[in-house]
Amino acid sequence: MLNRNKRHCALPVIAAATLIAGCATTGSEDDFIDYTTDTVVYVDVEPEAAAALSGYDDNIGMSVYAAAGLGMSYLNPNTDDAPGIDVNDSSAGAGQITLGLDVNKHLSLEMHSADLGSAGLSPNGRINYHLNGASALYYAGKNRHNRGRRGFTAFGRVGVGAMDNSPIGGVSYSRTNDAHVLFGAGVEYNTRFGLGARAELISFDKDAQFAQLGLMYRLGQRKNKTPKLAEIVQTAAPVPAPIVVPPPAPAAAPEPAPEPVIAAIIPKDTDRDGVLDRADRCPATPRRSTIDRNGCPVFSGTIEGVTFKTASAELTDQAVDILDDVNRTLRQYPNTQLIIKAHTDSQGDADRNQQLSERRARTVVDFLSKRGIAYNRMTAKAYGERNPIDTNDTAAGRANNRRVEIFASNPR
């Protein structure tokens, strides 16, 4: 009599899961954050307004998905207690269907049903394998937080299953346990449209393993963060009551014409920047901006070329030269106060991005301080990945989000 022994042999799968998760989550700081250059810019936009420019919520949320896969199974029922019977066909075509739920960036839950085919026995007969089960999947990799897990991710699986066997050809068999623990590991690639592909190895039991390639589809669309405009409701104006016009009064004697008054002409300074309108070349300068003698902001746009070495807070040689020019300009305006704000894109872990932006903002402050700009004139702020000004879906958008902003103003 054949024995479907339920001893688990999942060590190869656990090792594979550890290797894949390690490749996806460990390495140098470059593995988490893709920083090539960061540019110091002067942008006269408040952080809340910049955050609104992103338009969509790209973080993962709870979503349902379905998957179907085909592959090969390895089936090896125990024939030690059945003299004269051996396994002569252990490979079979197999398939699995899955219904899942993304809970958060780490965890997904799945229900699945697999037809693993049948194992061939000599001199004749076969045993069919069918399994129903439920699993929890733990995801790793820097793309796991994306909505729909967009990009490459790796995962490990642990779950429980119920095996159902049926004989062909009058084979007599016994099954030690109906329920068992299962293990697995795999990789996924998902697109922004919800369609994805999965490759995976699952060990259901000592005598049943399954390798599959499958397609999957996640439901749901990105949520628009733009606030809805308030609806303007127009109401009909009330009909005015009739007005009774009294008879005209007798004409009065004309009053004497008033003597002319000579008014003093006061020079105008519309934007109140200290430069009169007739000489002001920038008549709409924002309040408290540091200006030159023509009434224009000292920092009138982007300061190009201030970059850091990849994934670090160390300035490049080009950045040192540019900040020296900034320093010479600032020394001409001793009352100027500075706010230095550092930002990153959303690649990598959010906590590491926050720490990197703090170090880069502090680097700029320390550099200017060593060249004569007092610490009490500067304030450093770090925002990590929280305030993007462009999309994080493209390399160009991420480069725009990796930035350091300098705001200059005078206390008035």
C-alpha positions in Angstrom: 0.0 0.0 0.0 1.3 3.4 -0.9 1.8 6.0 1.9 1.2 9.7 1.2 3.6 10.7 4.0 3.0 14.3 5.3 6.6 15.1 6.5 7.6 18.5 5.3 10.7 19.1 3.2 10.6 22.9 2.8 14.3 23.8 3.5 15.2 24.4 -0.2 12.2 26.7 -0.5 13.0 28.6 2.7 16.6 29.1 1.5 15.4 30.4 -1.9 13.0 32.8 -0.1 15.9 34.1 2.1 18.2 34.6 -1.0 15.5 36.4 -3.0 14.5 38.7 -0.1 18.1 39.4 0.7 18.9 40.4 -2.9 15.9 42.7 -3.0 16.5 44.5 0.4 20.2 44.6 1.2 23.2 46.4 -0.2 24.7 49.8 -0.2 22.7 53.0 0.2 22.6 53.2 -3.6 20.3 50.1 -3.6 17.7 52.0 -1.7 18.0 55.5 -3.2 18.8 56.4 -6.8 20.5 59.8 -6.5 22.6 61.0 -9.3 22.5 64.8 -8.9 20.7 67.1 -6.5 20.2 70.8 -7.6 20.0 73.8 -5.2 17.0 75.9 -6.4 15.3 79.0 -5.4 11.6 78.4 -5.7 9.1 80.9 -4.2 6.5 78.2 -3.6 5.2 77.1 -0.2 5.6 73.4 0.6 1.8 72.8 0.7 1.4 74.2 -2.8 4.3 72.1 -4.1 2.8 68.9 -2.7 -0.4 69.6 -4.5 1.4 69.5 -7.8 1.8 65.6 -7.6 -2.0 65.2 -8.2 -2.3 61.5 -7.4 -1.9 59.1 -4.4 0.8 56.6 -5.5 1.1 54.7 -2.2 -0.2 51.1 -1.9 -3.7 50.6 -0.4 -6.0 47.6 0.1 -6.8 46.1 -3.3 -8.1 42.8 -4.6 -6.3 40.8 -7.3 -6.7 37.5 -9.2 -4.0 35.3 -10.7 -3.6 32.1 -12.8 -0.5 30.2 -13.4 0.8 27.1 -15.3 3.9 25.1 -14.7 5.4 21.7 -13.7 4.9 19.7 -10.5 7.3 17.1 -9.0 5.3 14.3 -7.3 7.0 11.5 -5.4 4.6 9.4 -3.3 6.2 7.0 -0.8 6.3 3.4 -2.1 8.6 2.0 0.7 5.7 -0.1 2.1 4.5 -1.3 -1.4 6.9 -4.0 -2.6 7.1 -4.2 -6.4 5.6 -0.7 -7.0 7.9 2.2 -7.9 7.3 5.8 -9.2 8.1 5.9 -12.9 6.7 9.3 -13.8 7.2 12.1 -11.2 6.8 15.2 -13.4 3.4 16.5 -14.5 1.8 19.6 -16.0 0.1 21.7 -13.3 -2.0 24.8 -12.8 -3.2 27.1 -10.0 -5.8 29.9 -9.7 -5.5 32.5 -6.9 -7.7 35.2 -5.4 -5.7 37.7 -3.2 -5.9 40.9 -1.1 -3.1 43.4 -0.6 -3.3 44.5 3.0 -0.3 46.8 3.2 3.2 47.2 1.7 4.5 44.1 3.5 1.5 41.7 3.6 -0.9 40.1 1.2 -3.4 37.3 1.8 -4.4 34.6 -0.8 -6.8 31.7 -1.3 -5.7 29.3 -4.0 -6.6 26.0 -5.7 -4.0 23.9 -7.6 -4.3 20.8 -9.8 -0.8 19.2 -9.7 -1.5 16.4 -12.2 -0.7 12.8 -11.3 2.3 10.6 -10.5 2.8 7.4 -12.6 3.4 4.1 -10.9 4.9 0.8 -12.2 3.7 -1.7 -13.2 0.5 0.4 -13.7 -1.7 3.0 -12.1 -1.4 6.7 -11.2 -2.3 9.0 -8.2 -3.9 12.4 -8.8 -3.0 15.4 -6.6 -5.3 18.4 -6.0 -4.9 21.1 -3.3 -6.9 23.9 -1.8 -5.2 26.3 0.6 -4.7 29.8 2.1 -1.4 31.7 2.4 0.2 34.9 3.7 2.8 36.6 1.5 5.5 38.9 2.9 6.9 41.3 0.2 10.4 42.8 0.1 12.1 45.3 -2.2 12.1 49.0 -2.7 9.0 48.9 -5.0 6.7 47.2 -2.5 5.1 50.5 -1.3 4.0 51.5 -4.9 0.3 51.4 -5.7 -0.4 48.0 -7.3 3.2 47.0 -6.2 4.4 48.5 -9.5 7.8 47.3 -10.6 9.9 44.3 -9.4 9.3 42.8 -6.0 10.2 39.6 -4.2 8.0 37.6 -1.7 8.0 34.7 0.6 4.9 32.5 1.3 3.7 30.5 4.3 0.3 28.9 4.5 -1.9 25.9 5.1 -3.4 23.5 2.6 -5.6 20.4 2.3 -4.4 17.7 -0.1 -6.9 15.5 -2.0 -5.7 12.4 -3.8 -7.5 10.0 -6.1 -6.2 6.7 -7.7 -6.3 5.6 -11.3 -6.0 1.9 -12.1 -7.0 0.4 -8.8 -4.0 1.7 -6.8 -4.5 1.3 -3.0 -3.0 4.1 -1.0 -3.3 5.8 2.5 -2.8 9.4 3.5 -1.2 10.2 6.9 -2.6 13.8 7.2 -5.1 15.8 5.2 -3.8 19.2 6.2 -0.2 20.5 6.0 1.9 23.6 6.1 3.2 25.0 2.8 6.1 27.3 1.9 7.1 29.2 -1.2 9.1 32.0 -2.7 8.9 34.1 -5.9 9.2 37.3 -7.7 6.7 39.6 -9.4 6.7 42.4 -11.9 3.6 44.6 -12.1 2.7 47.5 -14.5 0.9 50.8 -13.7 -2.2 49.4 -15.5 -2.7 46.6 -12.9 -1.4 43.7 -15.1 1.5 41.7 -13.8 3.5 38.5 -14.0 4.7 36.1 -11.3 7.3 33.3 -11.1 7.2 31.1 -8.0 8.2 27.8 -6.4 5.9 26.2 -3.8 6.5 23.1 -1.6 3.2 21.6 -0.5 4.6 18.5 1.0 7.6 16.2 0.9 6.1 14.4 -2.1 4.6 17.5 -3.9 6.4 20.6 -5.2 5.2 23.1 -7.9 7.0 25.7 -10.1 4.8 28.1 -12.0 4.7 31.1 -14.3 1.5 33.2 -14.0 -0.4 36.3 -14.9 -2.2 38.5 -12.4 -4.4 41.6 -12.4 -4.9 44.1 -9.6 -8.2 46.1 -9.4 -8.4 49.7 -8.5 -7.3 53.1 -9.9 -5.0 55.8 -8.5 -6.9 58.2 -6.3 -6.9 61.9 -7.3 -5.8 64.1 -4.4 -6.9 67.3 -6.1 -9.7 68.8 -3.9 -13.0 69.2 -5.6 -14.1 72.7 -6.4 -17.0 74.0 -4.5 -20.2 74.2 -6.6 -21.4 77.7 -7.1 -25.2 77.9 -6.9 -26.8 81.0 -8.3 -30.2 82.1 -7.1 -32.6 84.5 -8.8 -32.4 88.1 -7.5 -35.6 89.2 -5.7 -38.0 91.5 -7.5 -37.6 95.0 -6.0 -40.6 96.7 -4.5 -42.0 99.7 -6.5 -40.4 103.0 -5.5 -42.6 106.1 -5.0 -40.9 109.2 -6.4 -41.8 112.3 -4.5 -42.4 115.6 -6.4 -39.3 117.7 -7.1 -38.4 120.2 -4.4 -38.0 123.9 -5.3 -34.6 124.7 -6.8 -32.1 126.0 -4.3 -29.7 128.8 -4.8 -26.4 127.5 -6.1 -23.6 127.2 -3.6 -20.4 129.1 -4.2 -17.6 127.1 -5.9 -15.0 125.7 -3.5 -11.6 127.1 -3.6 -9.1 124.7 -5.4 -7.0 122.5 -3.1 -3.5 121.7 -4.1 -2.8 118.1 -3.1 0.7 116.9 -2.4 2.0 114.2 -4.8 3.3 111.2 -2.8 5.7 108.9 -4.6 4.3 105.4 -4.9 6.0 102.1 -3.9 3.3 99.5 -4.7 5.1 96.4 -3.6 6.7 98.1 -0.6 10.2 96.9 -1.3 11.8 100.3 -0.7 12.3 101.1 -4.4 9.8 103.6 -5.9 7.6 102.4 -8.8 9.2 104.8 -11.3 12.6 103.1 -10.7 11.4 99.6 -9.8 12.1 97.0 -12.6 10.3 94.3 -10.6 7.1 96.0 -9.4 5.5 92.8 -8.0 8.3 91.5 -5.8 7.0 89.2 -3.0 7.1 90.8 0.5 10.2 90.5 2.6 12.3 89.3 -0.4 16.0 90.4 -0.5 16.3 92.8 -3.4 19.0 94.6 -5.4 19.0 98.3 -6.2 16.6 97.8 -9.1 13.9 96.3 -6.9 14.4 92.7 -8.1 15.0 89.6 -5.9 18.7 88.7 -5.4 17.9 85.1 -6.1 15.6 85.4 -9.1 15.5 81.7 -10.2 17.1 78.3 -10.1 20.7 78.0 -9.0 21.9 75.2 -11.3 24.7 72.7 -10.7 24.8 72.3 -6.9 25.0 68.5 -6.6 26.1 65.8 -4.1 28.0 62.7 -4.5 25.7 59.7 -5.1 23.5 58.8 -2.1 25.6 60.9 0.2 25.7 64.4 1.7 29.2 65.3 0.3 29.3 68.2 -2.1 30.9 67.8 -5.6 33.7 70.1 -6.7 31.2 71.9 -9.0 28.8 72.4 -6.1 31.7 74.0 -4.0 32.4 76.6 -6.8 28.7 77.5 -7.2 28.2 77.9 -3.4 31.2 80.1 -3.2 29.5 82.5 -5.7 26.3 82.3 -3.6 28.4 83.2 -0.5 29.9 86.2 -2.1 26.4 87.5 -3.0 25.0 86.9 0.5 27.9 88.8 2.1 26.7 92.0 0.3 23.3 91.7 2.1 24.2 91.3 5.8 20.5 91.5 7.0 19.3 88.6 4.8 17.8 85.6 6.5 18.0 82.2 4.8 15.8 79.1 4.9 17.5 76.0 3.3 15.1 73.2 2.5 16.2 69.7 1.3 14.0 67.2 -0.5 14.4 63.7 -2.0 12.4 61.5 -4.4 10.3 58.5 -3.2 12.8 55.8 -4.2 13.9 53.7 -1.2 12.8 53.7 2.4 11.0 56.9 3.6 13.1 57.0 6.9 16.4 56.8 5.0 15.3 59.5 2.6 14.4 61.8 5.5 17.8 61.3 7.1 19.6 61.9 3.8 17.7 65.2 3.3 18.6 66.3 6.8 22.3 65.7 6.2 22.3 67.5 2.9 20.5 70.6 4.3 23.0 70.6 7.2 25.9 70.3 4.7 24.8 73.5 2.8 24.4 75.4 6.1 27.9 74.3 7.4 29.5 75.2 4.1 28.1 78.8 4.1 28.9 79.2 7.8 32.6 78.4 7.3 32.7 81.1 4.7 31.4 83.8 7.0 27.6 83.5 7.0 26.5 83.5 10.6 24.6 80.4 11.8 21.8 82.6 13.3 21.0 83.9 9.7 20.2 80.3 8.5 17.5 77.8 9.2 17.8 74.2 7.8 14.7 72.1 7.1 14.4 68.6 5.7 11.3 67.1 4.1 12.5 63.7 2.7 10.1 62.5 0.1 7.0 64.2 1.5 6.8 67.3 -0.8 7.3 66.3 -4.5 7.0 68.9 -7.2 6.9 66.4 -10.0 5.9 62.7 -10.6 8.1 59.9 -9.2 7.1 57.6 -12.1 9.9 58.8 -14.4 13.6 59.4 -14.0 13.2 63.1 -15.0 10.4 63.6 -12.5 12.5 62.0 -9.7 15.5 64.3 -10.6 13.2 67.4 -10.2 12.1 66.1 -6.8 15.7 65.6 -5.6 16.4 69.3 -4.7 17.6 71.8 -2.1 15.7 75.1 -2.0 17.1 78.4 -0.7 14.6 81.2 0.4 16.1 84.6 1.2 14.2 87.4 3.0 14.8 90.5 5.1 13.2 91.1 8.5 10.8 94.0 8.2 
